[in-house]
Amino acid sequence: MGPSEMVPYTADRCTNWGGYHCPETSLGFIAGCAVHELGMAQWGNKSDHTSPVRYEGTGSVPQEDIFRTLETGM
C-alpha cells in the first residue's frame, strides 16, 4: 500500500483495470495511463511544448464501491 490509505483487500483492486479506478492508489485511467498515448499523439503531430497551461473539466465520481475515480466527463 505504500503511503496510501489502508483499505480492505479485494481481488478487484489487484487487476490492471481495477488499479486505475481506486482513488487510494490511482488518479484514474486518463491521469494514470492514457497520458502516454496522448503524449505520443502530440509528439507525432510535432506539437511538443504547445499544450495548454491550464485544463478544466467536469465529470461524475461514484461515491460508493471501490471504483471511485472519474467515470464520465467532458
LINFENBEL-V788170 format. One line per field, one symbol per residue. phi: phi as a letter, one per 30 degrees, with the letter a starting at -180 (. if undefined). psi: psi as a letter, one per 20 degrees, with the letter a starting at -180 (. if undefined). burial: + if it has 9 or more other C-alpha atoms within 8 Angstrom, else -. A space follows every 10 residues. Layout:
# LINFENBEL-V788170
phi = ???
psi = ???
burial = ???
This chain:
# LINFENBEL-V788170
phi = .iddddbddb dddcdedddd ccddbacjdd dcbdeddddd dddddhbeib dddbcbabab cecbiccbce cbab
psi = hcjrppqqpq hhijqgghhi joihiqjrgg hhghhghhhh ggghjlkqkj qqhpqqrrap pqirahokrp hqr.
burial = ---------- --+----+++ +++-+++++- -+-++----- -++---+--- --------+- ++----++++ +---
